[in-house]
Amino acid sequence: MLEKTGVPDPEQINKITPSQERLKNGPVAIVECFQNIPCDPCRYACRQGAIKEFADINDLPVIDHEECNGCGLCISECPGLAIFVIDASYSADEGLIKMPYEYLPLPEQGEEVIGIDTEGREVCNARVVKVQNTKALDRTPVVTLAVPQAQLMKVRSFVKKGGE
């Protein structure tokens, strides 16, 4: 499916998804990189050593979810915008998704937005919890959204309400 539509199929997603137990244990990075290309900055960004050394620079990233503390330093280092941090432990009803966001204007904390999936379809209402845009993040803003628990593995971007 990826080669034809640019959207990974459920099998590809399942291969890179942490266990339900790990997801509920606090923030953890998910690397949704599915194409063998020469790229490895995520490995060097990970201070925990959770993203393993590549045998070849064209290999797909491999993350040890048990070693990952969900710090999110890898998010802004990924030129493919393919890394997200999921925190299913946020509350009983909502989880958090930290994601790269390269559009202007940036949203504001507390703003209500619409979470969208990898195909650009509306998934749910979401709330902006935090916006980070610092030199340390290489000026790639990282936005944290609160979304319903059931949508944590579906939302991968967002649009502002009212088409703004």
Backbone as CSV, one residue per row, in Angstrom:
resi,resn,N_x,N_y,N_z,CA_x,CA_y,CA_z,C_x,C_y,C_z
1,MET,0.821,-1.193,0.000,0.000,0.000,0.000,0.867,1.261,0.000
2,LEU,1.974,1.249,0.760,2.835,2.416,0.884,3.352,2.889,-0.475
3,GLU,3.760,1.956,-1.308,4.324,2.316,-2.609,3.302,2.979,-3.524
4,LYS,2.042,2.607,-3.394,0.995,3.158,-4.260,0.354,4.422,-3.699
5,THR,0.164,4.462,-2.388,-0.604,5.567,-1.796,0.214,6.482,-0.899
6,GLY,1.390,6.031,-0.477,2.177,6.799,0.482,1.726,6.578,1.918
7,VAL,0.769,5.692,2.104,0.205,5.419,3.426,0.588,3.999,3.831
8,PRO,1.179,3.831,5.029,1.532,2.475,5.465,0.289,1.638,5.746
9,ASP,0.415,0.333,5.541,-0.712,-0.557,5.830,-0.662,-0.969,7.305
10,PRO,-1.740,-1.532,7.816,-1.793,-1.902,9.241,-0.663,-2.838,9.678
11,GLU,-0.241,-3.738,8.805,0.851,-4.647,9.148,2.147,-3.879,9.403
12,GLN,2.430,-2.887,8.568,3.625,-2.070,8.761,3.545,-1.302,10.077
13,ILE,2.395,-0.760,10.381,2.205,-0.020,11.632,2.365,-0.950,12.831
14,ASN,1.784,-2.142,12.771,1.880,-3.094,13.883,3.318,-3.480,14.196
15,LYS,4.160,-3.568,13.168,5.557,-3.958,13.367,6.338,-2.937,14.196
16,ILE,5.966,-1.683,14.133,6.740,-0.640,14.817,6.040,-0.114,16.076
17,THR,4.873,-0.646,16.384,4.103,-0.166,17.528,4.533,-0.871,18.813
18,PRO,4.785,-0.106,19.873,5.110,-0.731,21.161,3.932,-1.565,21.669
19,SER,4.215,-2.445,22.597,3.155,-3.254,23.202,2.175,-2.343,23.946
20,GLN,0.963,-2.831,24.149,-0.039,-2.056,24.896,0.465,-1.763,26.305
21,GLU,1.154,-2.715,26.901,1.709,-2.512,28.239,2.701,-1.348,28.237
22,ARG,3.595,-1.317,27.221,4.588,-0.238,27.150,3.912,1.096,26.877
23,LEU,2.906,1.117,26.027,2.197,2.360,25.730,1.573,2.956,26.993
24,LYS,1.068,2.121,27.865,0.417,2.595,29.087,1.417,2.961,30.177
25,ASN,2.698,2.672,29.930,3.733,2.884,30.935,4.411,4.248,30.828
26,GLY,3.890,5.141,30.008,4.474,6.475,29.865,4.906,6.752,28.441
27,PRO,5.434,7.952,28.200,5.772,8.362,26.838,6.803,7.449,26.175
28,VAL,6.589,7.217,24.880,7.493,6.371,24.105,7.464,6.833,22.647
29,ALA,8.642,6.828,22.023,8.744,7.227,20.617,8.303,6.098,19.699
30,ILE,7.698,6.501,18.599,7.326,5.572,17.534,7.909,6.133,16.247
31,VAL,8.703,5.309,15.569,9.361,5.739,14.337,8.596,5.143,13.167
32,GLU,7.861,5.982,12.455,7.057,5.519,11.322,7.806,5.751,10.007
33,CYS,8.994,5.193,9.943,9.860,5.280,8.770,9.814,3.922,8.081
34,PHE,9.374,3.902,6.829,9.146,2.628,6.148,9.916,2.483,4.842
35,GLN,10.782,3.432,4.514,11.516,3.342,3.261,13.011,3.365,3.535
36,ASN,13.719,2.463,2.893,15.163,2.389,3.046,15.811,3.523,2.258
37,ILE,16.236,4.532,2.989,16.912,5.681,2.393,18.129,6.008,3.264
38,PRO,19.130,6.675,2.709,20.307,7.010,3.519,19.979,8.127,4.519
39,CYS,19.730,7.723,5.759,19.303,8.682,6.778,19.520,8.047,8.146
40,ASP,20.116,8.777,9.093,20.279,8.234,10.443,20.379,9.277,11.558
41,PRO,19.924,10.513,11.365,20.074,11.494,12.446,19.302,11.147,13.711
42,CYS,18.257,10.358,13.608,17.489,9.983,14.801,18.366,9.208,15.783
43,ARG,19.207,8.356,15.258,20.076,7.546,16.118,20.979,8.438,16.967
44,TYR,21.530,9.473,16.364,22.450,10.349,17.084,21.722,11.294,18.039
45,ALA,20.463,11.539,17.789,19.678,12.405,18.672,19.285,11.687,19.957
46,CYS,19.219,10.374,19.917,18.734,9.594,21.061,19.830,9.417,22.102
47,ARG,19.698,10.154,23.193,20.682,10.084,24.280,20.519,8.824,25.133
48,GLN,19.387,8.154,25.003,19.127,6.935,25.769,19.712,5.697,25.091
49,GLY,20.073,5.831,23.815,20.542,4.669,23.064,19.408,3.745,22.657
50,ALA,18.184,4.267,22.686,17.017,3.441,22.341,16.924,3.201,20.845
51,ILE,17.408,4.130,20.031,17.432,3.930,18.577,18.780,3.297,18.267
52,LYS,18.740,2.070,17.816,19.932,1.251,17.669,20.790,1.665,16.479
53,GLU,22.083,1.354,16.592,23.030,1.654,15.526,22.614,0.936,14.252
54,PHE,22.752,1.628,13.143,22.392,1.064,11.844,23.580,0.255,11.311
55,ALA,23.328,-0.940,10.799,24.382,-1.711,10.135,24.753,-1.017,8.825
56,ASP,23.743,-0.413,8.188,23.914,0.315,6.928,23.067,1.576,7.021
57,ILE,23.562,2.673,6.532,22.840,3.948,6.631,21.482,3.908,5.917
58,ASN,21.284,2.922,5.046,20.008,2.772,4.340,18.993,1.924,5.112
59,ASP,19.402,1.362,6.244,18.491,0.528,7.035,17.391,1.374,7.670
60,LEU,16.299,0.703,8.011,15.227,1.365,8.754,15.628,1.478,10.219
61,PRO,15.209,2.551,10.890,15.527,2.678,12.315,14.863,1.564,13.121
62,VAL,15.577,1.112,14.140,15.054,0.126,15.070,15.130,0.757,16.455
63,ILE,13.987,0.797,17.134,13.939,1.405,18.460,13.585,0.355,19.507
64,ASP,14.325,0.383,20.592,14.016,-0.467,21.735,13.078,0.345,22.623
65,HIS,11.804,0.032,22.559,10.802,0.813,23.282,10.986,0.755,24.789
66,GLU,11.629,-0.299,25.288,11.863,-0.395,26.737,12.949,0.584,27.183
67,GLU,13.866,0.913,26.301,14.931,1.870,26.632,14.503,3.313,26.401
68,CYS,13.464,3.523,25.626,13.008,4.875,25.275,12.268,5.506,26.457
69,ASN,12.649,6.751,26.784,11.960,7.460,27.862,10.977,8.508,27.329
70,GLY,10.820,8.573,26.000,9.857,9.491,25.406,10.255,10.950,25.466
71,CYS,11.543,11.235,25.590,11.995,12.632,25.704,11.650,13.457,24.464
72,GLY,11.629,12.823,23.296,11.243,13.505,22.067,12.354,14.233,21.343
73,LEU,13.606,14.098,21.780,14.707,14.776,21.089,14.835,14.316,19.636
74,CYS,14.414,13.112,19.352,14.514,12.558,18.005,13.489,13.171,17.039
75,ILE,12.398,13.710,17.557,11.309,14.199,16.699,11.803,15.261,15.721
76,SER,12.450,16.284,16.222,12.861,17.389,15.359,14.075,17.051,14.505
77,GLU,14.770,15.965,14.822,15.943,15.567,14.039,15.587,14.755,12.806
78,CYS,14.365,14.260,12.733,13.963,13.416,11.610,13.555,14.286,10.417
79,PRO,14.341,14.260,9.332,13.988,15.082,8.170,12.701,14.614,7.479
80,GLY,12.289,13.373,7.740,11.075,12.837,7.135,9.825,13.058,7.975
81,LEU,9.971,13.748,9.117,8.841,14.018,10.018,8.106,12.731,10.378
82,ALA,8.870,11.667,10.639,8.293,10.334,10.828,8.341,9.835,12.266
83,ILE,8.703,10.700,13.217,8.799,10.260,14.603,7.770,10.999,15.452
84,PHE,7.086,10.226,16.283,6.060,10.745,17.183,6.310,10.170,18.566
85,VAL,5.924,10.899,19.598,5.962,10.350,20.954,4.521,10.224,21.417
86,ILE,4.181,9.032,21.857,2.835,8.723,22.320,2.876,8.536,23.840
87,ASP,1.919,9.150,24.539,1.815,8.966,25.983,0.382,8.578,26.335
88,ALA,0.173,7.275,26.463,-1.160,6.768,26.785,-1.453,6.850,28.276
89,SER,-0.460,7.276,29.068,-0.654,7.355,30.513,-1.145,8.730,30.972
90,TYR,-1.402,9.622,30.053,-1.774,11.007,30.377,-3.023,11.074,31.252
91,SER,-4.090,10.440,30.836,-5.311,10.362,31.646,-6.138,9.174,31.158
92,ALA,-7.198,8.867,31.873,-8.048,7.743,31.490,-8.724,7.980,30.148
93,ASP,-9.046,9.233,29.844,-9.785,9.552,28.628,-8.913,10.024,27.471
94,GLU,-7.786,10.659,27.786,-6.952,11.261,26.743,-5.517,10.754,26.815
95,GLY,-4.880,10.771,25.649,-3.458,10.504,25.543,-2.807,11.688,24.866
96,LEU,-1.497,11.743,24.920,-0.751,12.821,24.281,0.022,12.306,23.084
97,ILE,0.105,13.153,22.060,0.937,12.874,20.898,1.821,14.100,20.679
98,LYS,3.144,13.875,20.707,4.107,14.922,20.342,4.444,14.680,18.882
99,MET,4.363,15.738,18.090,4.607,15.572,16.657,5.324,16.782,16.074
100,PRO,6.062,16.578,14.981,6.657,17.719,14.294,5.561,18.489,13.563
101,TYR,5.748,19.795,13.450,4.741,20.607,12.766,5.456,21.748,12.064
102,GLU,5.416,21.777,10.746,6.181,22.757,9.983,5.324,23.762,9.222
103,TYR,4.161,24.098,9.755,3.288,25.055,9.086,3.152,26.311,9.936
104,LEU,2.815,27.394,9.289,2.540,28.654,9.983,1.121,29.079,9.680
105,PRO,0.473,29.723,10.591,0.970,30.059,11.917,0.928,28.837,12.829
106,LEU,1.817,28.869,13.825,1.809,27.799,14.820,0.549,27.922,15.664
107,PRO,0.053,26.807,16.151,-1.109,26.879,17.043,-0.680,27.415,18.405
108,GLU,-1.641,27.725,19.217,-1.352,28.212,20.557,-1.822,27.196,21.592
109,GLN,-1.146,27.193,22.724,-1.532,26.297,23.807,-3.000,26.518,24.151
110,GLY,-3.737,25.423,24.294,-5.157,25.482,24.614,-6.066,25.532,23.403
111,GLU,-5.501,25.763,22.226,-6.303,25.861,21.004,-6.922,24.507,20.654
112,GLU,-8.171,24.536,20.218,-8.857,23.326,19.750,-8.557,23.181,18.257
113,VAL,-8.135,21.973,17.859,-7.787,21.690,16.468,-8.458,20.380,16.063
114,ILE,-8.276,20.005,14.812,-8.835,18.747,14.310,-7.678,17.803,14.003
115,GLY,-7.638,16.662,14.683,-6.621,15.650,14.427,-6.922,14.939,13.120
116,ILE,-5.883,14.734,12.320,-6.052,14.038,11.049,-5.110,12.835,10.980
117,ASP,-5.465,11.870,10.133,-4.647,10.666,9.991,-3.666,10.813,8.832
118,THR,-2.952,9.744,8.514,-1.933,9.787,7.461,-2.510,10.000,6.063
119,GLU,-3.814,9.794,5.929,-4.462,10.021,4.639,-5.122,11.394,4.570
120,GLY,-4.973,12.192,5.619,-5.551,13.535,5.628,-7.012,13.579,6.037
121,ARG,-7.518,12.462,6.548,-8.918,12.408,6.983,-9.050,12.900,8.420
122,GLU,-10.141,13.603,8.692,-10.417,14.049,10.049,-10.688,12.846,10.930
123,VAL,-10.067,12.816,12.097,-10.204,11.701,13.019,-10.966,12.125,14.275
124,CYS,-10.597,13.275,14.848,-11.199,13.685,16.116,-10.842,15.130,16.429
125,ASN,-11.520,15.677,17.406,-11.119,16.962,17.955,-9.926,16.722,18.864
126,ALA,-9.039,17.687,18.910,-7.844,17.588,19.735,-7.578,18.953,20.368
127,ARG,-6.747,18.943,21.397,-6.405,20.182,22.090,-4.884,20.326,22.131
128,VAL,-4.387,21.509,21.798,-2.957,21.777,21.847,-2.561,21.958,23.317
129,VAL,-1.660,21.094,23.785,-1.199,21.139,25.167,0.087,21.944,25.284
130,LYS,0.940,21.846,24.257,2.236,22.518,24.316,2.756,22.742,22.904
131,VAL,3.481,23.850,22.718,4.155,24.138,21.452,5.601,24.472,21.793
132,GLN,6.527,23.697,21.234,7.947,23.943,21.443,8.560,24.360,20.107
133,ASN,9.329,25.434,20.140,9.985,25.918,18.923,11.267,26.629,19.334
134,THR,12.285,25.841,19.611,13.530,26.396,20.115,14.696,26.066,19.199
135,LYS,15.783,26.773,19.407,16.991,26.510,18.642,17.467,25.070,18.872
136,ALA,17.293,24.574,20.086,17.701,23.202,20.411,16.938,22.177,19.573
137,LEU,15.743,22.529,19.141,14.951,21.636,18.300,15.211,21.885,16.818
138,ASP,16.277,22.640,16.532,16.663,22.948,15.160,15.537,23.670,14.424
139,ARG,14.769,24.432,15.195,13.658,25.236,14.654,12.588,24.408,13.952
140,THR,12.512,23.130,14.286,11.377,22.318,13.850,10.411,22.283,15.023
141,PRO,9.309,23.002,14.938,8.376,23.018,16.068,7.838,21.623,16.385
142,VAL,7.671,21.382,17.666,7.078,20.134,18.150,5.815,20.527,18.913
143,VAL,4.695,19.980,18.454,3.397,20.289,19.052,2.893,19.051,19.777
144,THR,2.413,19.253,20.987,1.824,18.165,21.759,0.320,18.337,21.776
145,LEU,-0.385,17.295,21.332,-1.847,17.305,21.298,-2.404,16.318,22.313
146,ALA,-3.511,16.683,22.928,-4.303,15.751,23.726,-5.426,15.255,22.825
147,VAL,-5.531,13.934,22.706,-6.555,13.316,21.864,-7.229,12.197,22.649
148,PRO,-8.422,11.786,22.235,-9.050,10.643,22.902,-8.142,9.410,22.816
149,GLN,-8.107,8.626,23.893,-7.249,7.436,23.942,-7.409,6.557,22.697
150,ALA,-8.634,6.386,22.234,-8.900,5.498,21.093,-8.281,6.004,19.793
151,GLN,-7.857,7.256,19.753,-7.320,7.837,18.516,-5.801,8.025,18.540
152,LEU,-5.145,7.609,19.618,-3.698,7.839,19.750,-2.878,7.296,18.585
153,MET,-3.231,6.142,18.081,-2.445,5.541,17.006,-2.942,5.937,15.626
154,LYS,-3.918,6.810,15.576,-4.454,7.258,14.281,-4.042,8.688,13.940
155,VAL,-4.092,9.588,14.905,-3.787,11.002,14.639,-2.291,11.160,14.391
156,ARG,-1.935,11.790,13.256,-0.541,12.031,12.931,-0.263,13.462,12.489
157,SER,-1.298,14.282,12.443,-1.141,15.705,12.177,-2.432,16.379,12.595
158,PHE,-2.565,17.645,12.276,-3.790,18.351,12.621,-3.966,19.550,11.722
159,VAL,-5.185,20.029,11.690,-5.493,21.290,10.999,-6.219,22.178,11.996
160,LYS,-6.057,23.465,11.774,-6.761,24.409,12.624,-8.238,24.413,12.271
161,LYS,-9.063,24.633,13.237,-10.503,24.697,12.982,-10.822,25.936,12.156
162,GLY,-11.820,25.822,11.305,-12.206,26.949,10.462,-11.294,27.161,9.274
163,GLY,-10.444,26.167,8.977,-9.579,26.256,7.799,-8.475,27.282,7.907
164,GLU,-8.182,27.748,9.112,-7.152,28.770,9.297,-5.763,28.181,9.174
